[in-house]
Amino acid sequence: MLFHLAQDAIRHERRNANITPCVSPAFPFQESIMSTTTPSYMRTLYAGAFVVLLVMGVRATFGLFMQPMGTELGWGRDVFSMAFAIQNLVWGVGSIFMGILADRYGAGRTIALGALLFVFGMVGTRLSTDELSLYLTAGVLVGLGQAGTTFPVILPVIARAVPPAYRSTAMGIASAGGSMGQFTVVPIGQIAISTFDWTGALWLMSLFAAAAMPLALLLRGKPDASATGGHQSLGTAVRQAFRHPSFHFLFWSYFVCGFHTAFITLHLPAYLVDGGLSAGHGAVAIALIGLFNVAGSFYAGKLGGRYSKKNLLAAVYFLRAFGIMFLLAMPMSPWVAYVFAAWMGLFWLGTVPLTQGLIGQIYGFRYAATLSGIAFLGHQIGSFIGVWLGGYAYGATGSYASVWWAGIVLAVVAAALCLPIREQPLAVGGQAPQGA
């Protein structure tokens, strides 16, 4: 379904853009992508979306393992919250270094390395017998694996491969791959836990992660320095971004995205069980978030190619607050959980193509993986705090209410942070404007 959506969307964008077969020095791939066969950039888009599907799908199952593993091994929610918090923080820090690797040595090698680390982390999680081993495997190794196989590395590859006229749409489609993974892999994970216990389910999830490695062959390559500001060094590009206030607005609004998504991914299934629902209801809710975000991510990317990305980003954050208020206001039932999941799904990963699209639009694509990795660190700091605070609040009060209310406030703050962003491109190697 996702790949048919990609084909239809790109064809539609090509017709609207009236793209003709020609070769431009600024876009050296044009001759090949206009061929009558499947264009090379479509293969890149398919491969990138499928890697994100596998990795983000496996990641979304982690909340399902909290109760069965905790019951057997005697670990409370605080232990899993800390492991997941470490994973998110390592993912964020690792994204910077994986971005540098991708920009300097190529995305294919980086993605293969990330997938290998992810598999080691999943196998290590299965073999963990104490809290420290869980933190090192599910936390550190899986976090490093995700850093090399997710948005900061994948999306710049796709953005460089496709024509500018439908770059934003392509990034939305790739982001939707993560949501489709959440929709497809989470139910498989729940069925595997019910059928094979959590131990067998972890082996299966390890195989899913391993399937990302051969796809790295289709994502090889690194930025063309001669076509994208070859005289600008990595350090200069980073300093330029740090001097530009808009980069800080993107960083801290991304923090809020991480707070929301990580807290909900890990703690929503347990929150629903506390409210009288079953673990199956929790799995369906997480899957529904993924299903509805297929449309959410796709249209965020598509609209981002036509309208102001910063205004769309502000709307995404603001509308999340209404979903959380609905969940808190209504008596718990399966349909309340499903409506909440559908609403949040519409705005779940729609932040990704918009945020990374703004980074490429403002700062260029020469060092997009590195700059995306730095911005993604903000996302993962938010993830760390969200999952840790959820476990801490529940342990201290027996309730998640304070964290939900914090999520509402942060949604409004993030929307406000997006509005002053300046979307105009910066001159390569030039000084950042004084104002945002």
GIWOTA-V717797 format. One record per backbone hydrogen bond with DSSP energy under -1.0 kcal/mol. CO is the residue of the C=O (numbers start at 1). NH is the residue of the N-H. E is the energy in kcal/mol with one decimal. If there is no record, write none. Layout:
{{CO | NH | E} {CO | NH | E}}
This chain:
{{1 | 5 | -2.2} {2 | 6 | -2.0} {3 | 7 | -2.3} {4 | 8 | -2.5} {5 | 9 | -2.5} {6 | 10 | -2.5} {7 | 11 | -2.3} {8 | 12 | -2.2} {9 | 13 | -2.6} {10 | 14 | -2.6} {11 | 15 | -2.2} {12 | 16 | -2.3} {13 | 17 | -2.5} {14 | 19 | -1.5} {24 | 27 | -1.3} {27 | 30 | -1.7} {29 | 33 | -1.9} {30 | 34 | -1.2} {32 | 35 | -1.3} {39 | 43 | -1.4} {40 | 44 | -2.0} {41 | 45 | -2.3} {42 | 46 | -2.9} {43 | 47 | -2.6} {44 | 48 | -2.6} {45 | 49 | -2.6} {46 | 50 | -2.3} {47 | 51 | -2.2} {48 | 52 | -2.2} {49 | 53 | -2.3} {50 | 54 | -2.4} {51 | 55 | -2.5} {52 | 56 | -2.6} {53 | 57 | -1.7} {54 | 58 | -2.2} {55 | 59 | -2.3} {56 | 60 | -1.9} {58 | 61 | -1.4} {59 | 62 | -1.6} {61 | 64 | -1.5} {65 | 69 | -2.1} {66 | 70 | -1.8} {67 | 71 | -2.5} {68 | 72 | -1.8} {69 | 73 | -2.8} {70 | 74 | -1.5} {76 | 80 | -1.3} {77 | 81 | -2.7} {78 | 82 | -2.1} {79 | 83 | -2.2} {80 | 84 | -2.8} {81 | 85 | -2.3} {82 | 86 | -2.8} {83 | 87 | -2.2} {84 | 88 | -2.2} {85 | 89 | -2.3} {86 | 90 | -2.9} {87 | 91 | -2.4} {88 | 92 | -2.0} {89 | 93 | -2.6} {90 | 94 | -3.3} {91 | 95 | -1.5} {93 | 97 | -1.1} {94 | 98 | -3.0} {95 | 99 | -2.2} {96 | 100 | -2.0} {97 | 101 | -2.3} {98 | 102 | -2.6} {99 | 103 | -2.5} {100 | 104 | -2.0} {101 | 105 | -3.3} {102 | 106 | -1.1} {106 | 110 | -1.2} {107 | 111 | -2.9} {108 | 112 | -2.3} {109 | 113 | -2.3} {110 | 114 | -2.5} {111 | 115 | -2.6} {112 | 116 | -2.1} {113 | 117 | -2.3} {114 | 118 | -2.2} {115 | 119 | -2.3} {116 | 120 | -2.3} {117 | 121 | -2.2} {118 | 122 | -2.3} {119 | 123 | -2.6} {120 | 124 | -2.5} {121 | 125 | -2.0} {122 | 126 | -1.8} {123 | 127 | -1.5} {130 | 134 | -1.7} {131 | 135 | -2.4} {132 | 136 | -2.2} {133 | 137 | -1.7} {134 | 138 | -1.2} {134 | 139 | -1.2} {135 | 140 | -1.9} {136 | 141 | -1.9} {137 | 142 | -2.2} {139 | 143 | -1.3} {140 | 144 | -2.4} {141 | 145 | -2.4} {142 | 146 | -2.5} {143 | 147 | -1.8} {144 | 148 | -1.2} {150 | 153 | -1.4} {150 | 154 | -2.6} {151 | 155 | -1.9} {154 | 158 | -1.8} {155 | 159 | -3.0} {156 | 160 | -2.1} {157 | 161 | -1.3} {158 | 162 | -1.9} {163 | 166 | -1.4} {164 | 167 | -1.2} {166 | 170 | -1.9} {167 | 171 | -2.2} {168 | 172 | -1.9} {169 | 173 | -2.2} {170 | 174 | -2.4} {171 | 175 | -2.1} {172 | 176 | -2.0} {175 | 179 | -1.0} {176 | 180 | -2.8} {177 | 181 | -2.1} {178 | 182 | -1.8} {179 | 183 | -2.1} {180 | 184 | -2.4} {181 | 185 | -3.0} {185 | 189 | -2.8} {186 | 190 | -2.4} {187 | 191 | -2.5} {188 | 192 | -2.6} {189 | 193 | -2.3} {190 | 194 | -2.2} {191 | 195 | -2.2} {192 | 196 | -3.4} {193 | 197 | -1.3} {196 | 200 | -1.1} {197 | 201 | -1.8} {198 | 202 | -1.9} {199 | 203 | -1.5} {200 | 204 | -2.0} {201 | 205 | -2.4} {202 | 206 | -1.9} {203 | 207 | -1.6} {204 | 208 | -1.8} {205 | 209 | -2.1} {206 | 210 | -2.0} {207 | 211 | -1.3} {209 | 212 | -1.6} {210 | 213 | -1.6} {213 | 216 | -1.4} {214 | 217 | -1.4} {215 | 218 | -1.6} {216 | 219 | -1.5} {221 | 107 | -2.7} {229 | 232 | -1.8} {233 | 237 | -2.2} {234 | 238 | -2.3} {235 | 239 | -2.5} {236 | 240 | -2.5} {237 | 241 | -2.0} {238 | 242 | -2.4} {239 | 243 | -1.7} {241 | 244 | -1.0} {244 | 247 | -1.4} {245 | 249 | -1.8} {246 | 250 | -2.2} {247 | 251 | -2.3} {248 | 252 | -2.4} {249 | 253 | -1.9} {250 | 254 | -2.1} {251 | 255 | -1.2} {252 | 256 | -1.0} {253 | 257 | -1.5} {254 | 258 | -2.3} {255 | 259 | -2.1} {256 | 260 | -2.4} {257 | 261 | -2.6} {258 | 262 | -2.2} {259 | 263 | -1.6} {260 | 264 | -2.4} {261 | 265 | -2.5} {262 | 266 | -2.1} {263 | 267 | -2.7} {264 | 268 | -2.0} {267 | 271 | -2.7} {268 | 272 | -2.5} {269 | 273 | -1.9} {270 | 274 | -2.5} {271 | 275 | -1.2} {272 | 277 | -2.5} {273 | 276 | -1.8} {278 | 282 | -1.5} {279 | 283 | -2.1} {280 | 284 | -2.3} {281 | 285 | -2.4} {282 | 286 | -2.3} {283 | 287 | -2.2} {284 | 288 | -2.6} {285 | 289 | -2.0} {286 | 290 | -1.6} {287 | 291 | -2.4} {288 | 292 | -2.7} {289 | 293 | -1.5} {292 | 296 | -1.9} {293 | 297 | -3.3} {294 | 298 | -1.7} {295 | 299 | -2.6} {296 | 300 | -1.9} {297 | 301 | -2.3} {298 | 302 | -2.6} {299 | 303 | -3.0} {300 | 304 | -1.8} {303 | 306 | -1.7} {303 | 307 | -3.0} {308 | 312 | -1.9} {309 | 313 | -2.5} {310 | 314 | -2.2} {311 | 315 | -2.0} {312 | 316 | -2.2} {313 | 317 | -2.0} {314 | 318 | -2.3} {315 | 319 | -2.5} {316 | 320 | -1.1} {319 | 323 | -1.0} {320 | 324 | -1.7} {321 | 325 | -2.2} {322 | 326 | -2.1} {323 | 327 | -1.9} {324 | 328 | -2.0} {325 | 329 | -1.9} {326 | 330 | -1.9} {333 | 337 | -2.2} {334 | 338 | -2.3} {335 | 339 | -2.6} {336 | 340 | -2.4} {337 | 341 | -2.3} {338 | 342 | -2.5} {339 | 343 | -2.5} {340 | 344 | -2.8} {341 | 345 | -2.3} {342 | 346 | -1.5} {344 | 347 | -1.0} {345 | 348 | -1.1} {349 | 352 | -1.4} {351 | 355 | -2.9} {352 | 356 | -2.7} {353 | 357 | -1.4} {354 | 358 | -2.1} {355 | 359 | -2.0} {356 | 360 | -2.2} {357 | 361 | -2.5} {358 | 362 | -2.8} {359 | 363 | -2.6} {360 | 364 | -1.6} {362 | 426 | -3.0} {367 | 371 | -2.5} {368 | 372 | -2.7} {369 | 373 | -2.0} {370 | 374 | -2.1} {371 | 375 | -2.4} {372 | 376 | -2.5} {373 | 377 | -1.1} {375 | 379 | -1.1} {376 | 380 | -2.3} {377 | 381 | -2.3} {378 | 382 | -2.0} {379 | 383 | -1.8} {380 | 384 | -2.7} {381 | 385 | -2.3} {382 | 386 | -2.7} {383 | 387 | -2.6} {384 | 388 | -2.2} {385 | 389 | -2.9} {386 | 390 | -1.8} {387 | 391 | -1.9} {388 | 392 | -2.7} {389 | 393 | -3.1} {390 | 394 | -2.1} {391 | 395 | -2.2} {392 | 396 | -2.3} {393 | 397 | -2.6} {394 | 398 | -2.2} {400 | 404 | -1.9} {401 | 405 | -2.3} {402 | 406 | -1.8} {403 | 407 | -2.0} {404 | 408 | -1.5} {405 | 409 | -2.0} {406 | 410 | -2.5} {407 | 411 | -1.7} {408 | 412 | -1.5} {409 | 413 | -2.1} {410 | 414 | -2.8} {411 | 415 | -1.9} {412 | 416 | -2.0} {413 | 417 | -2.0} {414 | 418 | -1.4} {418 | 421 | -1.3} {427 | 430 | -2.2}}
